[in-house]
Amino acid sequence: MRFCGILGLSLSLFLMEGGSGMGTSPAQPVVEFVAGERARIEVFTAERRKTPVSPYLYGKFTEHLGRNIYNGMWAQVLWNTGFEPGKYFGQRGEAAREQRLRQIERYLNLPGLVESYRQGVAYAWARYGGGEVTYSLDADRINSDTAQKIVVRALSTPEVGLQQPLFLPLHRTGDYELRLWAKGTVKTLHVAVRTLEGQELGGGTLTGLSREWQRHTLRFTLQREGVARGQVLRFTLGLQEPGTLWLDQCFLFPADHQRGFDPDVVRLLRESNLTLLRYPGGNFASGYHWKEGVGPMDERPIRLNPAWNRDEPNHVGTDEFMAFCELVGCEPLICVNAGDGTPEEAAQWVEYCNGGPDTEYGALRAKNGHPEPYGVKFWEIGNELYGHWQIGHCTAPEYAERYAQFYQAMRARDPDILFIANGQHAAWNGPIIQRDAQILHSLSIHTLIGGGVPADTPPETVFRSLMAYPTWYEGHLQALGRQMAQGGVRPRLAITELQIFTNKPNLPNNSTLSEALFWAGIVNTAIRLGDLVELITHSALVNHGGGLRKEREIVYPNPVYWARRLYATQPGRWPVRVRVTTPHFSVLRLHNLPAVRNAPYLDAVALLDDAGEELNLLVTNRHPTDALAAEIVLADLPAQTEVFVQTLTGSDYMARNTWERPGEVKLRESTIKAQAKGLTYTFPACSLTRLRFRLIKP
């Protein structure tokens, strides 16, 4: 193996003070990587950086995409709650919509969705029972386009009506809350949850139905004994007599939801000390109109999500998002619609969030139950408007003009908010730096890497390219910072989307241990660059991208969750100087992953707590197969002999968790003995390790 040509060659990565990005002060600490066969990590606790690590480096991103919001962080379990027509469930035609239903039928082993849809049943619902029955979507509705109309002339089974396959978190709770609107000539409606074989696990009967629309609620408890974890069930709405019935706005929540959100998602994010959450997109933001997501939920219109070709029921809007941030304990970052939206619409959103109740939109917020302003600090003006895939795509000069218009309108409603402009690469960034230097706070950058790598690429080749990427990325960020500084702008970057984007199950991807090690490399890079990187919102929160997964209503962490939790919960905030002697490696260009020379296998940062009594050494071993033993030397202050250790690793870089085995990759804790001035420690292959030293002050 070749190590940087000659032993002793060093790559000094200097920390910056004040975000200048242009050089360092001799008093500032450095992280120095030295090539060598024998690994050694020297920590100089007396050489502490003057500015702490920003907690906003440990943020996340959520978007109305896939099962990130709905059937993800949101606890409601039914699909198409408004009994709306198929046009909202994809714009590629009936054949594509039916194909999607067939996939659901096969996955859940519950046929009938396609045939029911053809017979007038709302998309994702199915006929239930038998008899002389007709189904149609009717314009006599509570909200949006249609309600479900059922006309029963005769029954050949005890009940007839609607059903929907679903999963329920019965491993967590047996109590459920139903809310729906109904009217008709029948007086009762039987609600039940059943097995696929028909056994009723529980439910209840709604009484007092009339010929006028009324909202009904029902709370019931399900039998959980004998139901397997993650088992497919059926939700049924059954009429037991002939008559006509209309249904609309049908919601089913586990009773332990927290303000509408999944309590497991809330708990795991609170435990991981989530600091910042970006919302509502992503590509979704460029077609989102926020006023459709506020006010009474039963009155919010369904829309076709134009970015992701699916339904958007608008159940989770601004107030719900703010409630989620409060539950989790994080700050919000809102990305406004600068695609097909207007500066005035964005300004009104600022006022809704931050204006007093004496303002027009602050009064609307108060009317919706939130008299106190939310005080949202971070606002991003648009998403990836440089991309042809984006609604409202424009040229760089056009965006520079657009940014200025949005900035002026939004700042007029709240002069204290912080703006993030769409940035990406030097050619795109140039016009906005030139035109808007005086009003530019920071530029975003999206780092979604590995897309397009052929599926037949050897996985280890991909892994090595991913692990080398942070070494290249550091120089890339510094170059973007220099461009800003040369244009008269204080260098400040916001990484508002970040993940491995191979999206191939046989390659390192965002569900595997590789994502955790990749994320740690990017965060370490940001720490070394001082305040050049203002924040990171890693993609994504639930299901889409690395973070939490929710399958069959079972929530479990991806490996990267544990990496972020490790960094965000350890108390170290003040970087100190580190010299890392380590073997290095090089990679060739791989699709959009750059060629990199002399990337270190061992990556490390050392952080002191506020009191200067605890040293946290965070070390990543990026070697795909080999453990690396390193001599760790505390060059200044000695430490107590007991060292607390947290380790994140797995069988290999492809290790991942599943709903059947959710704890395959997680943090493991132990204690070891050391000498006062250090120890020799072996870092497992593909691992992230925290060593906590209790320092002994003179």
C-alpha positions as CSV (number, residue, x, y, z in Angstrom):
1,M,0.0,0.0,0.0
2,R,1.3,3.5,-0.8
3,F,0.9,6.3,1.7
4,C,1.3,9.8,0.2
5,G,4.6,9.0,-1.4
6,I,6.8,9.5,1.7
7,L,6.2,9.1,5.4
8,G,6.0,12.3,7.3
9,L,4.2,14.2,4.6
10,S,1.5,16.3,6.4
11,L,-1.7,17.8,5.3
12,S,-2.5,20.7,7.7
13,L,-6.2,21.6,7.8
14,F,-6.4,25.0,9.4
15,L,-9.2,26.3,11.5
16,M,-10.6,29.8,10.7
17,E,-11.6,32.5,13.1
18,G,-14.4,34.8,12.3
19,G,-15.4,33.0,9.2
20,S,-12.9,34.7,6.9
21,G,-12.0,31.4,5.2
22,M,-8.7,33.0,4.1
23,G,-5.9,31.7,6.2
24,T,-5.4,31.4,10.0
25,S,-4.0,33.1,13.0
26,P,-0.9,31.3,14.5
27,A,-2.9,31.2,17.8
28,Q,-5.6,29.2,16.2
29,P,-5.5,25.4,16.6
30,V,-5.1,23.1,13.6
31,V,-6.0,19.5,12.8
32,E,-3.0,18.0,11.2
33,F,-3.0,14.7,9.3
34,V,0.4,13.0,8.9
35,A,0.9,10.0,6.7
36,G,2.4,7.0,8.6
37,E,2.2,3.3,9.0
38,R,1.8,3.5,12.8
39,A,-1.3,5.5,13.8
40,R,-1.0,8.1,16.5
41,I,-3.4,10.8,17.8
42,E,-1.9,13.7,19.8
43,V,-4.3,16.0,21.5
44,F,-3.2,19.5,22.7
45,T,-5.9,20.5,25.2
46,A,-4.3,23.8,26.0
47,E,-4.7,25.0,22.4
48,R,-8.4,25.6,22.2
49,R,-10.2,27.4,19.4
50,K,-11.8,30.8,20.4
51,T,-15.2,29.9,19.0
52,P,-17.4,26.9,19.8
53,V,-18.9,24.4,17.4
54,S,-22.3,25.4,16.2
55,P,-25.1,23.1,17.4
56,Y,-26.8,23.7,14.0
57,L,-24.3,21.3,12.4
58,Y,-26.5,18.5,13.8
59,G,-29.8,19.4,12.0
60,K,-32.1,17.4,9.8
61,F,-34.4,18.0,6.9
62,T,-38.0,16.8,6.3
63,E,-40.0,17.1,3.1
64,H,-43.5,16.2,1.8
65,L,-42.0,13.3,-0.1
66,G,-42.8,9.6,0.0
67,R,-43.5,8.5,3.6
68,N,-41.4,11.2,5.2
69,I,-44.3,13.3,6.6
70,Y,-47.4,11.1,6.1
71,N,-47.1,7.5,7.3
72,G,-43.8,8.8,8.7
73,M,-43.6,11.5,11.4
74,W,-47.4,12.0,11.2
75,A,-49.3,9.4,13.3
76,Q,-52.5,9.2,11.2
77,V,-52.6,5.8,9.5
78,L,-55.2,5.9,6.8
79,W,-54.7,6.9,3.1
80,N,-57.0,9.1,1.1
81,T,-58.9,10.3,4.2
82,G,-61.0,12.6,2.1
83,F,-62.2,9.9,-0.4
84,E,-60.9,11.9,-3.3
85,P,-60.6,10.9,-7.0
86,G,-57.6,9.3,-8.5
87,K,-56.3,12.4,-10.2
88,Y,-54.6,13.5,-6.9
89,F,-52.6,10.2,-6.7
90,G,-50.4,10.7,-9.7
91,Q,-50.5,12.6,-12.9
92,R,-49.3,9.8,-15.2
93,G,-52.8,8.4,-16.0
94,E,-55.1,5.7,-14.8
95,A,-52.8,2.9,-15.9
96,A,-50.0,4.1,-13.6
97,R,-52.4,4.6,-10.7
98,E,-53.8,1.1,-11.1
99,Q,-50.3,-0.3,-11.3
100,R,-49.5,1.3,-8.0
101,L,-52.6,-0.3,-6.4
102,R,-51.6,-3.7,-7.8
103,Q,-48.2,-3.3,-6.1
104,I,-50.0,-2.6,-2.8
105,E,-52.3,-5.6,-3.3
106,R,-49.3,-7.9,-3.8
107,Y,-47.3,-6.4,-0.9
108,L,-50.3,-6.7,1.6
109,N,-51.8,-9.8,0.1
110,L,-55.2,-8.1,-0.1
111,P,-56.7,-8.1,-3.6
112,G,-59.6,-5.9,-4.6
113,L,-58.1,-2.4,-4.6
114,V,-58.0,-2.1,-8.4
115,E,-61.3,-3.7,-9.1
116,S,-63.0,-1.5,-6.4
117,Y,-61.4,1.6,-7.8
118,R,-62.9,0.8,-11.2
119,Q,-66.3,0.4,-9.5
120,G,-66.5,3.8,-8.0
121,V,-64.6,3.3,-4.7
122,A,-62.2,6.1,-3.7
123,Y,-58.5,5.5,-4.4
124,A,-56.8,3.2,-1.9
125,W,-60.1,2.0,-0.5
126,A,-61.9,-1.3,-1.4
127,R,-65.3,-2.8,-1.3
128,Y,-66.2,-4.7,1.9
129,G,-68.9,-7.4,2.2
130,G,-71.4,-8.4,-0.4
131,G,-74.8,-7.6,-1.7
132,E,-76.6,-5.3,-4.1
133,V,-74.4,-2.2,-3.6
134,T,-73.2,0.7,-5.7
135,Y,-70.4,3.0,-5.0
136,S,-69.7,6.4,-6.4
137,L,-67.7,9.6,-5.7
138,D,-70.2,12.4,-5.0
139,A,-69.8,16.2,-5.1
140,D,-71.9,16.5,-2.0
141,R,-68.9,16.6,0.3
142,I,-67.3,18.4,3.3
143,N,-64.1,19.3,1.6
144,S,-62.2,19.3,-1.7
145,D,-63.8,17.4,-4.7
146,T,-65.7,14.4,-3.5
147,A,-67.1,12.2,-0.7
148,Q,-67.7,8.5,-0.9
149,K,-71.4,7.6,-1.6
150,I,-72.6,4.0,-0.8
151,V,-76.1,2.8,-1.8
152,V,-77.1,-0.5,-0.3
153,R,-80.2,-2.2,-1.7
154,A,-79.7,-5.6,-0.2
155,L,-77.0,-7.4,1.9
156,S,-75.7,-10.9,1.4
157,T,-73.2,-10.6,4.3
158,P,-73.7,-9.3,7.8
159,E,-72.0,-6.0,6.7
160,V,-71.2,-4.1,3.6
161,G,-69.2,-1.0,3.0
162,L,-65.5,0.0,2.8
163,Q,-62.2,-1.4,3.9
164,Q,-58.6,-0.4,3.7
165,P,-55.5,-2.5,4.5
166,L,-53.2,-0.9,7.1
167,F,-50.6,-1.4,9.8
168,L,-51.1,-0.3,13.4
169,P,-48.5,0.2,16.2
170,L,-50.1,-2.5,18.3
171,H,-46.7,-3.2,19.8
172,R,-47.0,0.2,21.4
173,T,-50.7,0.8,22.0
174,G,-54.1,-0.8,21.6
175,D,-56.1,2.5,21.9
176,Y,-57.3,4.3,18.8
177,E,-59.2,7.4,17.9
178,L,-61.5,7.7,14.9
179,R,-62.9,10.9,13.4
180,L,-65.1,11.1,10.3
181,W,-67.9,13.0,8.7
182,A,-71.1,11.1,7.7
183,K,-74.7,11.5,6.7
184,G,-77.4,9.3,5.2
185,T,-80.6,7.3,5.6
186,V,-79.0,4.7,7.9
187,K,-78.7,5.3,11.6
188,T,-75.6,3.4,12.5
189,L,-72.2,2.6,11.1
190,H,-70.0,-0.2,12.4
191,V,-66.3,0.5,12.7
192,A,-63.8,-2.3,13.2
193,V,-60.2,-3.4,12.8
194,R,-59.9,-7.0,11.6
195,T,-57.3,-9.5,10.6
196,L,-57.1,-10.5,7.0
197,E,-59.0,-13.6,7.9
198,G,-61.9,-11.5,9.2
199,Q,-61.4,-11.8,13.0
200,E,-62.5,-8.5,14.6
201,L,-59.9,-7.2,17.0
202,G,-62.1,-4.3,18.2
203,G,-64.0,-1.3,17.2
204,G,-67.4,0.3,17.9
205,T,-70.6,1.6,16.4
206,L,-71.4,5.2,15.4
207,T,-75.0,6.0,16.2
208,G,-77.2,9.0,15.5
209,L,-76.4,9.4,11.9
210,S,-78.8,11.7,10.1
211,R,-79.5,13.2,6.7
212,E,-77.2,16.2,7.5
213,W,-73.5,16.1,7.6
214,Q,-72.2,15.6,11.1
215,R,-68.7,14.9,12.5
216,H,-68.5,11.7,14.6
217,T,-65.7,10.5,16.9
218,L,-65.1,7.1,18.4
219,R,-62.4,5.8,20.7
220,F,-61.9,2.1,20.9
221,T,-59.4,-0.5,22.2
222,L,-58.1,-3.4,20.2
223,Q,-57.2,-6.9,21.3
224,R,-53.5,-7.2,20.9
225,E,-52.9,-10.7,22.1
226,G,-52.0,-13.1,19.2
227,V,-51.4,-10.2,16.7
228,A,-47.9,-10.4,15.3
229,R,-45.7,-7.3,15.3
230,G,-46.0,-5.6,11.9
231,Q,-49.0,-7.8,10.9
232,V,-51.2,-6.6,8.0
233,L,-54.7,-5.7,9.2
234,R,-58.0,-4.3,7.7
235,F,-59.9,-1.3,8.7
236,T,-63.6,-1.7,7.9
237,L,-66.6,0.7,7.8
238,G,-69.8,-1.5,7.7
239,L,-73.5,-0.9,7.1
240,Q,-75.7,-3.5,8.6
241,E,-79.0,-2.5,6.8
242,P,-80.0,-1.2,3.4
243,G,-79.8,2.6,2.9
244,T,-77.6,5.4,1.6
245,L,-74.5,6.7,3.2
246,W,-72.0,9.5,2.5
247,L,-68.5,9.5,4.1
248,D,-65.8,12.2,4.2
249,Q,-62.7,13.2,6.2
250,C,-62.0,9.9,7.9
251,F,-59.0,10.0,10.3
252,L,-57.6,7.2,12.4
253,F,-54.9,8.0,15.0
254,P,-53.2,5.9,17.7
255,A,-54.5,7.4,20.9
256,D,-50.9,8.0,22.1
257,H,-50.1,10.4,19.3
258,Q,-48.5,13.7,20.4
259,R,-50.3,16.6,18.8
260,G,-50.8,14.3,15.7
261,F,-47.3,13.0,15.5
262,D,-45.8,9.6,16.1
263,P,-44.6,9.4,19.7
264,D,-41.7,7.1,18.8
265,V,-40.4,9.6,16.2
266,V,-40.7,12.4,18.7
267,R,-39.0,10.4,21.5
268,L,-36.0,9.4,19.3
269,L,-35.4,12.9,18.1
270,R,-35.6,14.4,21.6
271,E,-33.2,11.7,22.8
272,S,-30.8,12.6,20.0
273,N,-31.0,16.4,20.8
274,L,-32.1,17.5,17.3
275,T,-31.2,21.1,17.0
276,L,-32.6,22.3,13.7
277,L,-35.2,21.0,11.2
278,R,-35.7,22.3,7.6
279,Y,-39.2,22.2,6.1
280,P,-41.2,21.8,3.8
281,G,-38.7,20.9,1.0
282,G,-36.9,20.3,-1.1
283,N,-38.4,20.2,-4.5
284,F,-41.8,20.3,-2.8
285,A,-41.2,23.8,-1.6
286,S,-41.1,25.2,-5.1
287,G,-44.8,24.4,-5.6
288,Y,-46.1,24.7,-2.1
289,H,-48.6,27.4,-1.0
290,W,-48.6,27.6,2.7
291,K,-52.1,29.1,3.2
292,E,-53.5,25.8,2.0
293,G,-52.0,24.1,5.1
294,V,-53.4,26.3,7.9
295,G,-56.8,26.5,9.5
296,P,-59.2,23.7,10.5
297,M,-57.9,20.4,9.1
298,D,-61.3,19.3,7.7
299,E,-61.3,22.4,5.5
300,R,-57.8,22.1,4.0
301,P,-57.9,21.2,0.3
302,I,-56.2,18.1,-1.1
303,R,-53.7,19.0,-3.9
304,L,-51.5,17.0,-6.3
305,N,-48.0,17.3,-5.1
306,P,-46.4,18.5,-8.3
307,A,-42.8,17.8,-7.3
308,W,-43.4,14.1,-6.4
309,N,-46.5,13.1,-8.3
310,R,-48.6,12.1,-5.4
311,D,-51.3,13.4,-3.1
312,E,-50.8,16.3,-0.7
313,P,-53.7,16.4,1.9
314,N,-52.2,19.4,3.7
315,H,-52.8,17.8,7.1
316,V,-49.3,18.9,8.2
317,G,-48.9,22.6,7.6
318,T,-47.2,25.4,9.4
319,D,-48.8,25.1,12.8
320,E,-48.3,21.3,12.9
321,F,-44.7,21.7,11.9
322,M,-44.1,24.3,14.7
323,A,-45.8,21.9,17.1
324,F,-43.5,19.2,16.1
325,C,-40.4,21.4,16.6
326,E,-41.7,22.3,20.1
327,L,-42.3,18.6,20.9
328,V,-38.8,17.7,19.7
329,G,-37.1,20.8,21.1
330,C,-35.5,22.0,17.9
331,E,-35.5,25.2,15.9
332,P,-37.3,25.5,12.5
333,L,-35.8,26.4,9.2
334,I,-38.4,27.3,6.6
335,C,-37.7,27.1,2.8
336,V,-40.1,29.4,1.0
337,N,-41.6,28.9,-2.4
338,A,-39.5,31.0,-4.8
339,G,-40.4,28.7,-7.7
340,D,-44.0,29.5,-8.6
341,G,-44.6,31.5,-5.4
342,T,-44.3,35.3,-5.0
343,P,-42.4,37.6,-2.7
344,E,-45.6,38.8,-1.1
345,E,-46.7,35.2,-0.4
346,A,-43.4,34.5,1.3
347,A,-43.6,37.8,3.3
348,Q,-47.1,36.8,4.5
349,W,-45.7,33.5,5.7
350,V,-43.0,35.4,7.7
351,E,-45.8,37.5,9.2
352,Y,-47.9,34.4,10.0
353,C,-44.9,32.9,11.9
354,N,-43.4,36.0,13.5
355,G,-45.9,38.8,13.4
356,G,-47.8,40.0,16.4
357,P,-51.5,39.4,16.8
358,D,-52.1,42.9,15.7
359,T,-50.8,42.2,12.1
360,E,-53.1,40.6,9.4
361,Y,-51.4,37.2,9.3
362,G,-50.4,37.2,13.0
363,A,-54.1,37.6,13.7
364,L,-54.8,34.6,11.4
365,R,-52.3,32.6,13.4
366,A,-54.0,33.7,16.6
367,K,-57.4,32.7,15.2
368,N,-55.9,29.3,14.4
369,G,-55.0,28.9,18.1
370,H,-51.5,30.3,18.4
371,P,-51.5,33.9,19.6
372,E,-47.8,34.0,20.4
373,P,-45.4,34.4,17.4
374,Y,-43.3,31.4,16.6
375,G,-40.1,33.5,16.1
376,V,-38.7,31.5,13.1
377,K,-35.1,32.7,12.6
378,F,-33.8,30.9,9.6
379,W,-35.5,31.3,6.1
380,E,-34.2,29.9,2.9
381,I,-35.3,31.6,-0.3
382,G,-36.1,28.8,-2.7
383,N,-34.8,25.3,-3.4
384,E,-32.3,24.3,-6.1
385,L,-33.6,26.8,-8.6
386,Y,-30.5,26.2,-10.6
387,G,-31.9,22.8,-11.6
388,H,-34.1,22.0,-14.6
389,W,-36.1,19.6,-12.5
390,Q,-37.2,22.4,-10.2
391,I,-40.6,24.3,-10.5
392,G,-39.6,27.8,-11.3
393,H,-36.1,26.9,-12.6
394,C,-34.2,30.1,-13.6
395,T,-30.8,31.3,-14.6
396,A,-28.2,32.5,-12.1
397,P,-28.8,36.3,-12.9
398,E,-32.6,35.7,-12.7
399,Y,-32.2,34.1,-9.3
400,A,-30.1,37.0,-8.1
401,E,-32.9,39.4,-9.0
402,R,-35.5,37.1,-7.5
403,Y,-33.6,36.7,-4.3
404,A,-33.5,40.5,-3.9
405,Q,-37.2,40.8,-4.3
406,F,-38.0,38.1,-1.8
407,Y,-35.4,39.5,0.6
408,Q,-36.9,42.9,0.6
409,A,-40.5,41.7,1.0
410,M,-39.7,39.3,3.8
411,R,-37.4,41.6,5.7
412,A,-40.1,44.2,5.7
413,R,-42.2,41.9,7.8
414,D,-39.3,40.9,10.2
415,P,-35.9,42.6,9.9
416,D,-34.3,40.2,12.3
417,I,-34.6,37.0,10.3
418,L,-31.5,35.3,8.7
419,F,-31.7,34.5,5.0
420,I,-30.2,31.6,3.1
421,A,-29.8,32.1,-0.6
422,N,-29.7,29.2,-3.1
423,G,-26.0,28.5,-3.8
424,Q,-24.3,25.5,-5.3
425,H,-21.2,26.0,-7.4
426,A,-19.0,28.9,-8.4
427,A,-20.7,29.6,-11.8
428,W,-24.1,29.8,-10.2
429,N,-22.9,31.7,-7.1
430,G,-21.1,34.4,-9.0
431,P,-24.1,36.6,-10.1
432,I,-25.8,36.6,-6.7
433,I,-22.5,37.5,-5.0
434,Q,-22.0,40.3,-7.5
435,R,-25.5,41.7,-7.4
436,D,-26.6,41.0,-3.8
437,A,-23.4,41.2,-1.7
438,Q,-24.9,43.8,0.7
439,I,-27.9,41.6,1.5
440,L,-26.4,38.2,1.4
441,H,-26.2,36.3,4.7
442,S,-25.3,32.8,3.5
443,L,-25.4,30.5,0.5
444,S,-26.8,27.0,0.6
445,I,-25.1,24.0,-0.9
446,H,-26.7,20.6,-1.5
447,T,-24.5,17.6,-1.4
448,L,-26.3,14.4,-2.6
449,I,-23.5,12.2,-3.9
450,G,-23.2,8.9,-5.6
451,G,-26.3,9.2,-7.9
452,G,-25.7,7.5,-11.2
453,V,-22.9,5.2,-10.0
454,P,-23.6,1.9,-11.9
455,A,-25.2,-0.8,-9.9
456,D,-22.4,-3.3,-10.9
457,T,-19.7,-1.2,-9.4
458,P,-17.8,-3.1,-6.7
459,P,-19.3,-2.0,-3.3
460,E,-15.9,-1.5,-1.8
461,T,-14.9,0.9,-4.6
462,V,-18.0,3.0,-3.9
463,F,-17.3,2.9,-0.2
464,R,-13.7,4.1,-0.6
465,S,-14.9,7.0,-2.9
466,L,-17.5,8.0,-0.3
467,M,-15.0,7.9,2.5
468,A,-12.5,10.0,0.5
469,Y,-15.1,12.6,-0.4
470,P,-14.8,14.8,2.8
471,T,-11.1,15.3,2.0
472,W,-12.0,16.8,-1.4
473,Y,-15.1,18.6,0.0
474,E,-13.0,20.6,2.5
475,G,-11.1,22.3,-0.4
476,H,-14.4,22.8,-2.3
477,L,-16.0,24.6,0.6
478,Q,-12.9,26.7,1.1
479,A,-13.0,27.7,-2.6
480,L,-16.7,28.7,-2.3
481,G,-15.8,30.8,0.8
482,R,-12.9,32.5,-1.0
483,Q,-15.3,33.4,-3.9
484,M,-17.7,35.1,-1.3
485,A,-14.8,36.9,0.4
486,Q,-13.5,38.2,-2.9
487,G,-17.0,39.5,-3.7
488,G,-17.1,41.4,-0.4
489,V,-19.4,38.9,1.4
490,R,-18.5,37.3,4.7
491,P,-18.1,33.6,3.8
492,R,-20.9,31.6,5.3
493,L,-22.4,28.3,3.8
494,A,-25.4,26.3,4.8
495,I,-25.5,22.6,3.8
496,T,-29.2,22.2,3.7
497,E,-29.3,18.8,2.0
498,L,-26.8,16.1,2.6
499,Q,-26.7,12.3,2.0
500,I,-25.3,9.4,0.1
501,F,-27.5,9.2,-3.0
502,T,-26.6,5.9,-4.6
503,N,-30.1,4.6,-4.0
504,K,-29.1,1.0,-4.8
505,P,-29.5,-1.8,-2.2
506,N,-26.4,-3.6,-3.2
507,L,-24.2,-0.5,-2.8
508,P,-23.3,1.7,0.2
509,N,-26.4,3.8,0.7
510,N,-28.1,6.1,3.2
511,S,-29.6,3.2,5.1
512,T,-26.2,1.6,5.8
513,L,-23.3,2.2,8.2
514,S,-21.6,4.0,5.3
515,E,-23.9,7.0,5.7
516,A,-23.0,7.4,9.4
517,L,-19.3,7.4,8.5
518,F,-19.8,9.8,5.6
519,W,-21.9,12.2,7.7
520,A,-19.2,12.2,10.4
521,G,-16.6,13.1,7.8
522,I,-18.6,16.0,6.6
523,V,-19.3,17.3,10.1
524,N,-15.7,17.0,11.1
525,T,-14.8,19.0,8.0
526,A,-17.3,21.7,9.0
527,I,-15.8,21.7,12.5
528,R,-12.3,22.2,11.2
529,L,-13.5,25.1,8.9
530,G,-14.6,27.2,11.9
531,D,-17.8,29.1,11.2
532,L,-17.5,28.9,7.4
533,V,-20.3,26.2,7.5
534,E,-23.2,27.9,9.4
535,L,-25.5,24.8,9.6
536,I,-26.1,21.3,8.2
537,T,-29.6,19.8,7.7
538,H,-29.0,16.2,6.9
539,S,-31.5,14.4,4.6
540,A,-34.0,13.3,5.7
541,L,-36.1,12.8,8.9
542,V,-38.2,9.6,8.3
543,N,-38.0,7.0,5.5
544,H,-36.6,9.2,2.7
545,G,-32.8,9.3,3.2
546,G,-30.9,8.5,6.3
547,G,-32.4,9.0,9.7
548,L,-35.3,7.2,11.1
549,R,-37.3,4.4,9.3
550,K,-40.9,3.6,9.8
551,E,-42.1,0.3,8.4
552,R,-45.3,-1.4,9.3
553,E,-45.8,1.4,11.9
554,I,-42.5,0.3,13.6
555,V,-40.0,3.1,14.0
556,Y,-36.3,2.4,14.2
557,P,-33.0,4.3,13.6
558,N,-30.8,4.1,10.6
559,P,-27.1,3.9,11.6
560,V,-26.6,7.6,10.8
561,Y,-29.1,8.5,13.5
562,W,-26.7,7.1,16.0
563,A,-23.8,9.1,14.6
564,R,-25.8,12.3,14.8
565,R,-27.0,11.4,18.3
566,L,-23.4,10.7,19.4
567,Y,-22.2,14.2,18.2
568,A,-25.3,16.1,19.4
569,T,-25.5,14.7,22.9
570,Q,-21.8,14.7,23.9
571,P,-21.0,17.9,25.7
572,G,-17.8,18.9,23.8
573,R,-18.1,22.3,22.0
574,W,-14.6,23.7,21.9
575,P,-12.2,22.2,19.4
576,V,-8.6,21.7,20.4
577,R,-5.6,21.0,18.3
578,V,-5.1,17.4,17.1
579,R,-2.3,15.8,15.2
580,V,-3.3,12.5,13.5
581,T,-0.7,10.2,12.1
582,T,-2.5,7.6,10.0
583,P,-2.3,5.5,6.9
584,H,-3.8,7.3,3.8
585,F,-5.5,6.1,0.7
586,S,-6.4,7.4,-2.8
587,V,-9.3,6.9,-5.2
588,L,-9.9,7.5,-8.9
589,R,-12.9,9.4,-10.2
590,L,-16.1,7.5,-10.0
591,H,-19.0,9.0,-11.9
592,N,-19.7,12.3,-10.0
593,L,-17.4,11.3,-7.1
594,P,-14.1,13.1,-7.5
595,A,-10.6,11.6,-7.6
596,V,-8.9,12.1,-4.2
597,R,-5.3,11.7,-3.2
598,N,-4.1,11.1,0.3
599,A,-7.3,10.8,2.2
600,P,-6.7,9.7,5.9
601,Y,-8.2,6.4,7.1
602,L,-8.4,7.8,10.6
603,D,-10.3,11.1,11.0
604,A,-10.6,12.8,14.4
605,V,-11.8,15.9,16.2
606,A,-11.3,16.7,19.9
607,L,-13.8,18.8,21.8
608,L,-13.7,20.2,25.3
609,D,-16.8,20.9,27.3
610,D,-17.6,24.4,28.6
611,A,-15.9,23.8,31.9
612,G,-12.7,22.4,30.3
613,E,-13.0,19.3,32.4
614,E,-14.1,16.8,29.8
615,L,-12.3,15.9,26.6
616,N,-14.3,14.1,23.9
617,L,-12.2,12.5,21.2
618,L,-14.3,11.5,18.2
619,V,-12.5,9.2,15.8
620,T,-13.7,7.6,12.6
621,N,-11.9,4.6,11.1
622,R,-12.8,4.6,7.4
623,H,-10.9,1.5,6.5
624,P,-13.3,-1.0,4.9
625,T,-11.8,-4.1,6.4
626,D,-9.0,-3.4,8.9
627,A,-9.0,-2.3,12.5
628,L,-6.4,0.3,13.2
629,A,-4.5,0.5,16.5
630,A,-3.5,4.1,17.5
631,E,-1.5,5.5,20.3
632,I,-3.5,8.3,21.9
633,V,-1.4,11.0,23.6
634,L,-2.8,13.8,25.8
635,A,0.0,16.2,25.3
636,D,-1.0,18.8,27.9
637,L,-3.3,17.9,30.7
638,P,-3.4,14.4,32.2
639,A,-6.7,12.5,32.6
640,Q,-8.3,10.1,35.0
641,T,-7.6,6.5,34.2
642,E,-11.2,5.5,33.5
643,V,-12.3,6.3,29.9
644,F,-15.9,6.1,28.8
645,V,-16.2,4.7,25.2
646,Q,-19.1,4.8,22.8
647,T,-18.7,2.8,19.5
648,L,-20.8,2.7,16.4
649,T,-19.9,-0.1,14.0
650,G,-21.3,-3.2,12.4
651,S,-20.4,-6.4,10.5
652,D,-19.2,-4.2,7.6
653,Y,-19.9,-0.9,5.8
654,M,-23.2,-2.4,4.4
655,A,-24.6,-3.1,7.9
656,R,-28.1,-1.7,8.4
657,N,-31.1,-2.0,10.7
658,T,-34.5,-3.4,9.7
659,W,-37.9,-3.4,11.3
660,E,-37.3,-7.1,12.2
661,R,-33.8,-6.3,13.7
662,P,-33.9,-2.7,14.6
663,G,-30.8,-2.8,16.9
664,E,-28.3,-4.4,14.6
665,V,-26.3,-1.2,14.4
666,K,-26.4,1.1,17.4
667,L,-24.1,2.7,19.9
668,R,-22.3,0.3,22.3
669,E,-20.9,1.6,25.5
670,S,-18.0,0.5,27.7
671,T,-15.3,1.7,29.9
672,I,-11.5,1.1,29.6
673,K,-8.4,1.9,31.6
674,A,-5.8,4.3,30.4
675,Q,-2.6,5.9,31.7
676,A,-2.8,9.5,32.8
677,K,-1.2,10.7,29.5
678,G,-3.1,8.4,27.1
679,L,-3.5,4.9,25.9
680,T,-3.3,2.6,22.9
681,Y,-6.7,1.9,21.4
682,T,-7.8,-0.2,18.5
683,F,-10.5,1.3,16.4
684,P,-12.7,-1.3,14.6
685,A,-13.0,-1.2,10.8
686,C,-15.8,1.0,9.6
687,S,-16.4,2.6,13.0
688,L,-17.1,5.8,14.8
689,T,-15.8,6.0,18.4
690,R,-16.1,8.5,21.2
691,L,-13.5,8.4,23.9
692,R,-14.4,10.6,26.9
693,F,-11.5,11.7,29.2
694,R,-11.9,13.3,32.5
695,L,-9.1,15.8,32.7
696,I,-7.0,16.5,35.8
697,K,-6.4,20.2,36.1
698,P,-3.2,21.4,37.9
